[in-house]
């Protein structure tokens, strides 16, 4: 009889625990890291792993004092069977990437025609102020060429069930599972000359990016003589294919203009990614430090750099969790300069940028690009072979070779690397070429 009383007490205790747990879990909220990335109160900057590379390219263009080029782009359509799965904003993503990549150097001037490339010259001739209208030198074309919504998936789970334990507990069970699935998107981009609508050999980008979806789920159940209970918890996270498309557009911009200008763009691809030691070090400190230590570190940096007055304070008097107006204003100012728009507080991306700039100067993207290339082979001067435009007289094969050489010479004159020549370390020079710029003479 005593045993029956103990059993009923255990049943009541388990019931109370499950009910109270259920009440507490009805109010579900994202964790701190998710709240920082997916803010519900402030807009945040749409960053990818290649954003650092864009800033590095900007510094590289500026340090080499490259002459600006004028570029336009046709719409970048989706030609896959899953049309629209990655969105329809590729061209506008390209415009944002080029703007980020030339924020200081102004090396790329995008001419935002909404017409197709063959109509550009016709538009220039009919424009009411055609003397001021600048026909671009180059055009970009491309398309989303492959989408695979399920190239890989994996799921694992375990479960445990028990039978009748007593006359009051008829059974129970526990289940846990996890899953991951991947999707890929591919894009092809190329660049050509407006003067003859020919694509530049070797100036292209063709890459694939993978995004993933993960999920975990847990369940606990118990069956009593008259009642039962189930506890469930799950968490899922996924990235859209459009995020992968933005990353491909940004790395494509780095490749296209790195090849066009003949600069060591691979250096800028080397400073991207979460696996870099300086990024890992910054993330480790952010995860280990408490909130006040993080805020104070950033505040001290902003004071040292002149964003905040020496007399300013980090927190309101008597409110250790409330940042002062001056501190918040300084945060937003440095966010605008770093193009990291977000809330007037310190999150992981902002802390990472500041920690890198404060501790590892050579890892800061704004300081990259001014030194010689990492590969010594790229410093070798061009060979003493005949210029791309030279040719022999005659007919037959020699005439064909002459025609190809003349086409190559036109491309080189417009700023493209000469076919077969080493990658240049000097920027293309502006040519007063009426074939590229009608009415420029």
N, C-alpha and C positions, 0 to 999 in steps of 0.2 A: 504493500500500500504506500509505503514511504517512497518506493521506487517510482510509483505512478505520480506522486506529488512532485518529485524531482524532474520527471519528464515533462510534466505540464509547466513547471517553472522554466525549463529550458526552452520549450516551445514559445512561451510568452516572451522570453528574452530575445530569441531569434526574430520573432515577429516584430518586436519593438525596434530592434536594430535595423531590420530591412525597411520598415516604414520610415524611420528617421533618415536612413540613407536615401531612400527615394525622394523624400522632401528636399533634402539638401542638394540632390543632383538634378532637380527639376530646373534650377537656375544654372544654366550652362554658359560659360564664358571662355573665350580663347585665352591661351596662356600669354605671357608677356611678349615673347618673341613674335608670335602671330599678330598680336595687337600692334607691334611696331611696323611690321611689314604690310598689314592690312588694316590701316587705321580707319576707324568709323567716325572720326571727328575732324581730321584734317586730310586734304589731298596730299599724296606722297609722290615723289619722283619715280618714274617708271624706269628703274635701273636694270641693266643686264650685266652679265659677266664681261662684256666687251666695252662698257662705258669708260673704264680706265684707259683702254687702248685708244679710244677716240681722243681723249685729252692728250695722250702721248703724241698722237699724230699732229695735233694742233701745235704742240711745242716744237715738234720736228720741223713743220713747215715754217714756223716763225724763226727758228734758229738759222735756217738755211735761206731765209728771205726769198722764198719762192714767189714767182710772178703768179698772179691769180689767173685761173681759167674759168670760163663761163660754160655752164653745163645745164642741160635739161634732161628730162626723163619722160618716156612714155609711161602710161599706166602699167603696173606689174600685175598681170592677171593670174588666176589660178586655173591651170589646165589639167588638174587631176580629176579622177573620178569622184573624189570627195569635195567637189567644188564648194568653196566657202568655208570649209572646216577650219582654216587658219585665218579667216577674216579677209577683208577687202581693203585694208589700209596700208598695203606695202609701200606704195609711193609716198604717202605722207610720213611713214616711218623713215624712209630714206631721206626725206627733207629734214626731219629732226636730227638724224644721225649726221648729216653734212653740216648742219648748223652747229652742233656740238663739236664737231671735228675742226671747225674753223672759227671758233669763238674769238680767239685772239689774233690769229694769223690772217683771217679773211682770204684764205688761199683759194676758196671755191665759191663762185658766185652762181647760185642756182636761179635759172630763168624759168619761172613758173608758168609755162604755157600749158593750157589744158588740151591743146590740139596735138595731133600726132606729129611726129618729126617732119615728114615731108611738107607740112603746111607752114613750117616756121618761116621759111624765106618768103613765101607768098604773103604771110602776115606782115612781115617787115616792110614789104613794098607798099602795102595798103594802110599802114599805120599812120594816123594823122601827125604824129611827131616822130617820124621814122628816123630822124637824125639822132634822137636820143635812145632809140630802141636798140638794144645790144643783142644781136643774134648770137646764140651760144656757139662755142667752138666744138663741143663734144655732146654726144647724147648717150644716155644709158638705157638699155632695154633688158628685159628679163622676164621671168615668170616663175611661179611656184610649180615645180615639175613633178614632184613626188610627195605623196602623203600616205603613210602606213599607220593606220589607227591601232593596230594590235600586232606588232612584230614580236612582242615577248610579254608573257604574263606568268605569274607564279603565285601560288597560294599554299599556305600551310596552316594546319590547325590540330588541336588535340581536344579530347573530351574525356570526362570521367563521370560515371554514373554509379550510384549505389542503390541497393534495394531497400527493403523494409528494415529499419533499425529497431523499432519498437512499435507498439500498438498505436502510438501517437505520431510517429514519423514514418511515413510510408516510402520515402525515397528522396533522392536529390541528385543533382548533377552540376558539373562545371564545364564550360567550353571556352576555349580561346582560339583565335585565328588571326592570321595576317595575310595581306595580299599586296602585290605590286604589279602594275601593268605599264607598259611603255608605248609611246607613239612617236613617230618621226615625221619631219617635214624637210623638204629639200628645195633649194632655190638655185637658179642659174642666172647670173648677171653678166653682161658684157658692155663694152664701151666702144663707140665708133665716132667717126668724124662727120660733122654736119655738112662739110664741104662736098663730100661725095657719098655720104651714107654708108661708108665701108667700116666694118668693125676692125678694131686694132688687134693684130695678132698677139696673143698672149695676155691681153689685158681683160681678164675675166675672173669670175669667182663662181665656184660650184661646190656647195657644201650641204651637209645634212646636220640637223640638230634634233636631239631627243628630249622629250619631256615625259614626266612620269606621274603616276597616280598611285598613292599608297593608302592603305587602310588597315586598322586593327580593331578587333572586336572581342569583348569578353562577356560572358553570361554565367550567372549563378542562379540555380533554382533549388527549391525545396518544396516537398509535398507533405502536408500534415494530414491528420485524419479528416479534418473538416475544411481546412483552408490550405492555400499554397502561395508561394511567392517567387518572383523572378526579378533578378537584378541584371540590367544590361548596360554596357558602356561601349561606345565606339568612337573612333576618331579617323577622319579621312582628310587627305590633302591632295590636291591635284593642280597641275599647271596646264593652261590652255595652249593649243598649238600656235596661237597668235603670239605668245611669249617667245616660243622658239623662232617664229618668223622674224620678230624684232631683232633677236640675237643674230640671225643670219644676215639681215639687212646691215647691221652695224659692222660685222666682220667683213661683209662684202664691200662696204664703203672703204674700209681700211685697205683691203687688197687692191681694189680698182685704182684708187688714187696713189697708193704706195707704188704700184707698178707704173702708173702713168708718169709720175714725177721721178721715178727711179731712186727713191729714198729707201733706206733700210727699214721698211715697215715691220719686218719680223721682230725687231726690238720691241715694238709696241704690242705685238701679239704675245711677247714674253712676260708682259707685266699684268696680264689679265688672269682671272680665276681666283677661286677661294682657296686654292691649295698653296698659294705663295706663302713663304715663311713669315713675312711681315703681316699679312692678313691674319694668318693663324695666331700669331703672337698678340695682335690687337684683340681678336675675338676671345682669346683665352683670358686676357685681363678684364674684358667687359663682363664675361661670365663669372669671374671670380670676385671682382670688386663689388662692394655694396653701392647702392644708388648715390649716397652722399659723396663717396670717394670718386665716382665717375663724374658727377657734376662738378666737384671742386677741381678735378684735373682739367676738364674742359674750360672752366672759368679762368683758371690760372693761365692757360694757353691763350685765351682770348684777350686777357689783360696784357700779357706779354707782347702780343702782336698788335695792340692798339685798338682792338674792337670795343673794349670797355675801359672806362677811366680807372685810374689807380685807386680812387676812393670808393669805387663801386663795391657792392656786396653780392654774394651769390644768392643768399636767401633773405626773405623778408624777416625782420626782427620778430623773434618768438614763433616763427612758422618754418621749421626746418625742412618741410617738404614743398614749400612754395617759392619758386624762383622769382627774383626781382624783375621788374620791368626792363631794366637796363640789360640784365643778363639775357632775358628772352629776346630782346631786340638785337643783341650781339649774335645770338645763335641764328636768328633769321637772316642777318646780314651775311654771315659766313656760309650759310646754306645757299643763299642766292649766288654767291661767288663760286661755290663748288657745284652748283646746279643740283642740289640735293633738297628740293623743296619738301617741307614736311612741317610737323608741329614745332612750336617754340620750346622744345625740350631736347634732351640728348638721347638719341637712339643708337643702335649698333652701327649703321652705316656712317653716321656723322662721327661717332667716336673713332671708328676705324680710320677714316680719312685724316682726322686730326692727329691721332697717335702716330700714323705713318709720317706725316709731314713734320711732326715734332721730334721723331726719333730716328727715322731712316731716310735721310735726304735723297740717297741715290734710288730709293724705291718710289719716290713721289713721281707720278706720271708727268707733272708739270716741269720736272727737271730733266726728263728723258729726251733723247733725240739730238742734243747738241754735240755730243761726242762722236768720235769715229765709229763706224759700224762694228758690231761684235765680230763679224767674220772678216779676217784679214784679206781673204780672196777677193772681197768686194771692193777693196781699195786699189786693186791693180788698174792701171790706166788701160784704155781701150787699145786694141791691137792696131798696128799700122796698115791694116788692110785698106783697100779702096773704099771711098765713101759709099754710103748706101745708094746714092743717086748716080754713081758712075756706071758707065756701060760701054761696051765695044760696038763699033759700027758693023753693019752687015744685016743679013736677013736670016730667016728660019729660026733656029733655037736662040741665036744671039739676039734677034729682035724681040723674042718673047722674054728673054732675060732682061733686056733693056727696059721693056714695058714694066715688068715687075719692079725693077730698080727704081724707076721713076715714081711708081706708086708708093714704094717704101720711103723715098725721099720726101714725098708730100706729107706722109704721116709723121716723119721725123721733124719736118719743118713746123708742123702743127703742135709738136710737143711730145709725141709718142716715142718710146725707146726704139732705137734702130733694131730690126730683126737680126738676131744672132750676135748682137753686141753685148758686152757685160752691162749689168744694171748700173745706170748712171748714179753718181753721188752729187750731181749738181742739178738744179731744177731746170725745166725747159724754159727757154727764153721766149718772150713775146715776139711774134712775127707780125709785121704789117702786111698780112696776106689778104688781098681782096677776095680770094676764093673762099676764105673762112669768114671774113668780116666784110660783107658787101658795103661799099661806100666808105671804107676806112681810109682811103687815100685822099 
